[in-house]
Amino acid sequence: METYLTDLKQLYQQQANPEQAEPMKKYMRNQFEFLGLKSPQAKTLFKQFLAKNGLPNLEQLAAIVRELWTWPEREYQYVALNLLDKSQKQLTLDQLPLLEHLITTKSWWDTVDSLASHNVGKLLSQYPERCDRLIEPWRQSDNIWLRRTTLLFQLGYKTQTDEALLFAIVNENRASSEFFIQKAIGWALREYSKTAPDVVIAFVEATELAPLSRREALKWLKNKGYPV
């Protein structure tokens, strides 16, 4: 593991660009340091690194991801997400505590939304009969990022969306004044409106939502000419 991480750090630091790092840092409200690697370059470096080093086995994955999460530059957290995505088919419910740690540590929309819609969403889609129970502690949490995850994890589910669960979670959070919760409510409803437009219209009309949530929920429908 040590060699794996050392090779990664050397490769990425060789390509660091301090001039690009500063605006990237500002875009993230100065919460994180950056190496200054723009997305296309970072993708190329990741492919280069995998070609040489491969993916870690599942036993090492958690330790490597947790270590990358402690490194100051944000690009290393993106590498961790890429490793998780590449290993997604191997993930089991045993990795839920790891995903919770990542959601609640160095939390911001760029990592949380990826974890929610990719890793948590794909993992829980395998356990539809247990999904409600598995996310119950997150639904009751005071951590906004865990609650945002419960709103967003079904984004790609389409006809497999647990409609009752989605609407229940929206109702649990609709009184929140938190921007990231209001935005997530609108995003989740907007995505489901592409599958069940009439159902979402009826729900929005019958539910008192924050203006931001309502606006975001109906955006796609308005663009498609629905009378909303």
N, C-alpha and C positions, 0 to 999 in steps of 0.2 A: 504493500500500500504506500509506503514512504517513497519508493522509487516512482510509482505511478503519479503521485502528487508533485514530486519534484520535477519530473519531466513536463508536467502540465504547466507549472508555474514558470519554468524557464522559457517554454515556448511562447506563452502569453506575454510575459514581461519583455521579451525581445521585440515585440510588436507594439508596445505601449506608445501612446501618442498624447502627451500632456496637453497639447493645444486643443485636441478634441475632447479630452477628459473634462475640461472646465465647463463647457456648455452642457455636456451630458449630466454633470453633477447639478448644475443649476436647474435643469429640466426636472430632476427628481427632488427639487426643493432642498438641495444640499444635505440630504439625509445619508448619502452613500458616496464613497470614493469610487473613481472609475479609472480604468487603464486607458480609456479613450479608444476602444475598439468598436467601430460601427458594425451594425448587424451583418452585412455581407462578409466583412473581414472575419468577424467572430465565427460565422458559420464555416468559412473555409478553414480556419485554424482548428475548429472542433473536428472536422472531417480528417484533417491531417493528423491530429492527435490520435483519433480512433484507429486510423489506418496503421499506426505504429504500435499502439498500446492496447487496443481492443477495449471491450466493455469489462468492468469488474464483475466477478460472480456475485450472486445475490448476498452471500455472507459478507462480502466486503463493501457492497454498495452503500449500505446504511452508514457505515463509518466514514466512507469517502465523502458522501453527501453532507453529513454533519460537519465534517472538517471544512469543506468548501464553504459552508454557510458561515463559518467564523472568520473567513478571510475578508479583509476590508473592501476590496474592490468588487463592485457589483457584478462584473462579468463572470466572476467565479460562481456566484449564485446561479447565473444563467447556465453555466456549464453543468452544475448540479441538476438543474431542471432538465437539461438535454439528456443527461445520463439516466434520469428517471424515465423520461419518455421512451428512450431506446430500450429500457428494461421493463416497460409497462406490463407486458404479457406475463412476466414472472412474478409480479407483485401480488401479494395476498393480503388478507385482513391483518396479518401480523405486522404489516407496514403502516397501518393506520396511525399508530403513535408517532412514527417518523413523520408522516405527512402533517399531523397536528403540530409537531414541533416546528416544522418549516413554515406553516401558516402563521404561527404565533411568534415567530422570531424574525427580526429584520423585516417586519411586515410592511408591505406596500402593494398597490394594485398590480404592479408588473409581475411579481412572483405569486401572489395569492390567486389571481385570476387564472394563471396557468395551472397551478396546483388544483384549483377547484374544478375547472372544466375538463382538464386533461386527466390528471392522475386520480383524484378522488372520484370524479364522475365516471371514468372508465372502470375503476375498481368496483364501485358500488353497483354499477349496472349489472354485474355478475350475481348480485344478491338482492334482487328486487323484493323478495319476501322479508328480508331482514333490514332493508335500507332505513326504514323509519326508526327502528330501534337503535341502529348503529350511529345515527347522527343526532339522537336525542340529546346527549350531553352538549353537543355543539350548539344546538338550538337554544339551550338554556344558558349558554355562556354569556358573560359580560364582555367577552372579547369580540369586537365588531368584525374582525377578520374571519373568525370561525362562523359567525352568523352570516356574513357575506357568502362564505363558502356554501352554506346550506341553501342559500338562494340560487346560487349559480351552478351547482354541480350537475343539474339536469339540462344544462344548455343544449347539449347535443342529442338529447333523448328523442325529440320529435314525437312520434306516435307512442313511444314507450314511456313518455312522461307520466309520472304519478301526479295526476292533476289535483287530486284532493290534498296530497302532501304539499305541492307547490303553493296552492292557495292558502293552506293552513300556515305555512311559513311566512308568506306575504302578510297575512293578517297579524301574525305575532310581531312583525317588524314595522308595520305601516305607520305607527305613531312615532317612530324614531326620527330625531332631528339630524342624525348623522348623514352627511352627504353620501358616503360610500354605501350605506344601507339603502337610502332612497334611490340612488342610481342603480344598484343591483336589482331592486324590486322592478324598476322599469325595464331593465335589460332582460330579466328572466321572463317577464310577461310579454315583452316584444318578441322574443325568440319563440315563445310558445304560440303567439298569435299567428305565426307563419304556418302552424299546424292546425290550430283550432281557433280561427278568427272570431267566429260568433261567440264562442265560449268566453274568450278573453274580453270581448266587448261587453258582454253581459256582466262579467265579474267587475270590470272597471266601473261600469255604470252603477253597480250596486255597492261599491266599496269606497270608503273615504280614504283617498290616497293623497300623499303630498303632491303638490303641483309638479315637481320634478319627476316623481315616479309615474304620475299619470301621463305627462307629456312624452316621456321615454317609452312607456308601454304602448301608446297609440301611434307612435311615429311611423312604423312600417305600414300600418293599416291606412293611415292618412295618405301616405305616398302611393298606395295601391288604389286609392279612390273609395275606400269604405266610408260610409256616412258616420263618422265619429266626431 
